[in-house]
Amino acid sequence: MSETKNRTKNPDKGYVAFLGWSLNAVEAAEKFDRRYVVVAPDWAEEYCETHNIPYIKWNFERLNDRSMEIAQTLKEKGVDVAIPLFEETVEWAGAINSVLLDNPKLFGQSLLLRDKALMKRRAQLGGIRVGIFEEAHDKEDVIRFLKRVNQTLLKLDGDPNDPIHLKAFDKAGCLGHRVIRTPDEVDMIPDEEFPVLMESHLDGWEFAVEAWVHDGKIQFLNISEYVTLGYSVFVPASPELEKYRPQIKAQIEKLIKTFDIDFGFIHPEYFVTSDGEMYFGEVAYRPPGFKVFELLEQAYGFNAYQGLILSFDPKTSQEEIDDFFPEEVVDAKGHAGCFGVYPRRRVVSKLEIPDETEGHAYFNYHELTAPLEETVTKRTAFGTHWGLVYFFGSDAETMRDLLKHQESLDFYV
Amino acid sequence: MVETASQANTIEMTQPHLVERLEDAITALDEAPDFSKATKVRRLYDTAKRIIQSEGGCELLERYIERIERAGLFKNTDYAQPQILVPSLSVHALKSPDADTVLIEALSDLRLLAVASGAYRHEAISAEQAHHHLTHILAVNLQMLFSVPSEAERETQGKLAKISRNLLQYLAQRIGYEYIIEQLIDEIWRILQQRPIQVDQIKQMVTQIAICQQNPDIDLGQSGHGADRLISSLYGATQASREDPGVAVYLSRLETMDAPTLQYEATGFARAMHDTGLVSPYHAVLLRFVSDNSDHLLSEALGLSSTGRDCLLSFIDLVRALIDKAVHPESAQAIYGLSLLLERCILYQPAVAPSLWRQLSLTLSAEASQRLSLLFGDQPTPEARLLGGVLCVLGLPLGVGQGNNPTCQSARAISMWAYSDPDYLLQLVVSAARDNEVIMHFEGQSISSRDSVAGIAKELPMDLDPVSLILVPHLDRIYAEMGRRCADREGDPHRWVNPEFHGWWCGRGFAINVDVATGKLHQLQDFLRKFYASYHPFYNGNQPLIHPQPAGVAITDSAMRFIGWHAITILRVALDQENVMRVYFYNPNNDSGQNWGDDILVSTAGNSERSGEASLPFEQFASRLYIFHFDPLEPGMMGSVPPEELEAVSERIIKSWGANRV
């Protein structure tokens, strides 16, 4: 029955390849008028075959001599552009697109976007404000940096340290993100996590931006407001943050120019300090984690993955784009937010959604599953949450308080 | 109609966001391609969950259910085919601790309601079928509908119970209480006709109906008259107990009665007992009262025929001792067991009466005592409970049921011994209850239930009659051990285990139509021909079956899908009142009346069945059979079995459980 609902494919428009497996992306493409193919590891093969999903088997390891092979295969199939869905496939997309679009600079650009230290230097060169950062190769480096930063801040012995942030060079989002305040905490870092990028802490309001770019221009710009980093986010942002939209837009335009981005999708993170100054955190060239795409669909009604296809496809017309994207903020039906649940107790036996959560008018649905193990592994870094709870409502302030409040509730008991 | 419309306004006005969520969730599910529908179901469940808990929520969902089903909520689940759903399974679904299980059952039931009301034309089920199905669902869930939440319910289900209760209330309101009661009463009578030993569940349901009749808020209309006999047989079978006065008052009334009045009371109870299979606690008071005084009144109170009376008078001391120990208001069912035991005349078998004397003075092991009191309480003593259980098993061998447990072989064996080897059964009960050990022999080697650790059942079964409760754990382990000793042999282990486990009369010839290694059908025609020639009187020289024989059937559901292998006993093969050759068999499931698909409806009454027997026409039975035993020296007349008949049976096999075994 649903087969008939699928859009017929338009042969005059582009043919895109997804790098990596994402059910939501495939579903969006299935319902859209562009031809597509999924390039994913062999474990996706059976599923794709069962459900008639166009599929090419490819295991994304490190780039190597065989990398040309997949680019060639896609070229022969008539694919116009490759879309990275995960951090790990960003440089593959760069390599493949440099072949498909005959533009060697794309590969270099992707490498820049994959390495957090390189990325910050490039931003600095482009005149974008960044915090203090350094690479660390071992624990010694971390302790030295922690001391140096706090020295710079004119802290005396015994004053509480300002924290520093540690992040893996090439991992997405909060994976491997640690906050370090004292030298003792440095001992907890496993050696295999090095090298890492260290950054000073910026006291300010952290937010993320999702920008769809086509023809070197921003076509749609969303501001995602973090309530608590790693826990909760909602879109569109509150009026207080949205009032910075013109400055934020200017920053993104600067970023696009600095990184020479002509098309596609970027997902940068910024801090805005109390005096209204913007600091660049990092930028990714792939869809954000934490289901912001899902939230956008709930808030605006457009499918963000289809937007992704449009912005990557070189055959997309400006008219199509104008028809597709709604007007930012004003067209939103409300604020959509989600909260990542971590169990708060050490031993849990079952999932129990708190009454006040489920009973709140903003509650939409959850994706939590019953616990598989009774003992909860202690969290050291910002790890993976156990599932998301979705909310939807008209008032940003209520949403923010609601999301914040979830942190004090037990979902697993 | 006016009332439901105003309710609809309520939810749409008070919680418009919920309706909006529901719309969105349905749209998202509807638009998703098949492969990602599963990811959209969550949204719909969470929204439906909140709606169903709100005032007027069931009504709202009923209106949306057609769109919900068309969007694909039931796809790839059993609920996609409402015509095959089994109402009794809804009990487990609605009591599940898993929210999604409760919700999908609730939504499916609301769908049936929409179909039944004519608002939703369904391609697979008619309005009448849907209505019928819903009345069944209500009947089997009556306990939840009328009782207050139990501790167990709170513990396992928590808030979810409210969903189930809201739903049932709504369904009952829409369908009408009078339909449910009617249905339920029929259901109770149907089960009682099979004369089960365990009747606690049935007593509970009868009590529920009685409560329902008393409740002025529930309009039963013209229904419920059929319940009077059921209710009175428990709570007021006779003149002196009519208003349920309590056992103490009743006893004091007996003490002042003259002989004719006592006689009147005695026959009143006996009639009620033999009518329903249920025994009133007052009956126990009467029986104990008359036991010491009058042989005549004793016989009257047991409702004995001349055969039973002969037996009673021959063993009067034993019977008095049995009554004194086993019959109490809490264990009144033992009276029915005793009465039928006397009618069966098994006391004339030399070993039975002495065995019962041994049972009377038996001291139980600590383990056995503990298990009995855990399940039945301390009043009367565990010894008395067990004795009462023994009387019931011997009186109603076909009333043994396996409860909710995977122990059909053990239940079958207990029933078979009670039926044709009662003193052996009594021996086993003593070993298990006193020594906490049962020893059997397998091809000369002894097997102790103590040494064999693992049985088939993972947990100790608890919902059983007293004899099964004591014996099943031992039998289960021994049966499993016998199976293990055949593990390295080629072919199906039942070939060797069944005769060694059940008794010498189990045929040493063995036929199976499934190849154990591949699971494929194997020599089907030979198998069927042999079965006809061994069991069918037209082709075996008109020889009635002498001893009950263990057999295995492939159980299928109402859509003919294979469910599992099941142990049964073939009891006899005979013509029914319409000259149809039928196989009469014992099924250790609690309710033998089952729909096996392909119009194979297992009958339990109305086709010359004795209480507790199930029956099917020979051909239909053969089409579900996969294992049977026979005597190789009595091969029958294989050549005279008509090939068309075998062909017809094969066809039935191949279109049902044999579908992917060809």
Interface residues (C-beta under 8 A of the other chain):
Chain A: M1 S2 E3 K5 N6 L23 N24 V26 E27 E30 K31 Y47 T50 H51 I53 Q298 E352 D355 E358 G359 A361 F363 N364 Y365 H366 E367 F392 G393
Chain B: Q15 H17 R21 D24 A25 E31 A32 P33 D34 F35 S36 K37 T39 R42 R43 Y45 D46 T47 K49 R50 G72 G158 K159
